[in-house]
């Protein structure tokens, strides 16, 4: 049985900022297995965002082994690690 998904403390803030900027956002956090946290659409483009809490020590912001593998295998559009709402907005062109 799978545990419920744990999201980073700043994910809600990031989602709210993206939606306020006109993006559509779908949380993929419950998927697990290294799949990025957010699927974001804006201006006809799709982005995958992996959210890390920028307030945590660097060691706590590292990708998990599953995330490293998934990111390495991804052959689609942008997949970016973000640590703040400002970074997320910049990635999607706001």
C-alpha positions in Angstrom: 0.0 0.0 0.0 1.3 3.4 -1.0 1.5 6.3 1.5 -0.2 9.5 0.8 2.0 12.0 -1.2 4.1 14.4 0.8 4.4 17.8 -0.8 6.9 20.5 -0.1 5.8 23.4 2.1 6.0 25.9 -0.7 4.1 23.9 -3.3 0.7 25.5 -2.5 2.2 29.0 -2.8 3.8 28.0 -6.1 0.5 26.6 -7.5 -1.4 29.7 -6.4 1.1 32.1 -8.0 1.0 30.1 -11.3 -2.8 30.1 -11.4 -3.0 33.8 -10.6 -0.7 34.3 -13.6 -3.1 32.5 -15.8 -1.5 29.0 -15.9 -3.4 25.8 -15.5 -1.8 23.5 -12.9 -2.3 19.9 -12.1 -0.6 18.3 -9.2 1.1 15.0 -10.0 2.6 14.6 -6.5 0.5 11.6 -5.7 1.8 9.7 -8.7 5.2 9.0 -7.0 7.9 6.9 -8.7 10.0 10.0 -9.5 7.3 11.8 -11.5 7.6 15.6 -11.2 5.2 17.4 -8.8 3.4 19.8 -11.2 2.1 19.7 -14.8 1.7 23.3 -15.9 0.2 24.8 -19.0 0.6 28.4 -20.2 0.3 30.0 -23.6 0.1 26.7 -25.4 3.1 25.3 -23.7 3.4 22.5 -21.2 6.0 22.4 -18.4 6.8 19.8 -15.7 8.0 21.3 -12.4 9.7 19.5 -9.6 9.2 21.5 -6.4 11.8 21.6 -3.8 11.6 23.7 -0.6 14.3 26.4 -0.9 14.2 27.0 2.9 15.6 23.5 3.5 19.3 22.7 3.6 20.8 21.8 0.3 21.1 18.2 1.3 17.3 18.0 1.8 16.6 19.5 -1.6 18.4 16.8 -3.5 16.4 14.7 -6.0 15.5 11.2 -4.9 17.0 8.3 -6.8 13.6 7.8 -8.5 13.5 11.4 -9.5 17.0 11.3 -10.9 16.1 8.3 -13.0 12.8 9.7 -14.2 14.3 13.1 -15.1 17.1 11.4 -17.0 14.6 9.3 -19.0 12.2 12.2 -19.8 12.2 13.0 -23.6 9.5 15.6 -23.6 9.4 19.4 -23.0 10.9 21.4 -20.2 11.3 19.7 -16.8 12.6 22.1 -14.3 13.4 22.0 -10.5 12.0 25.1 -8.8 12.4 26.3 -5.2 10.1 29.4 -5.2 7.1 30.9 -6.8 9.3 33.4 -8.5 11.4 30.7 -10.1 8.2 28.8 -11.3 6.8 32.0 -12.8 10.0 32.7 -14.6 10.1 29.1 -16.0 6.7 29.5 -17.6 7.4 33.0 -18.9 5.6 35.3 -16.4 
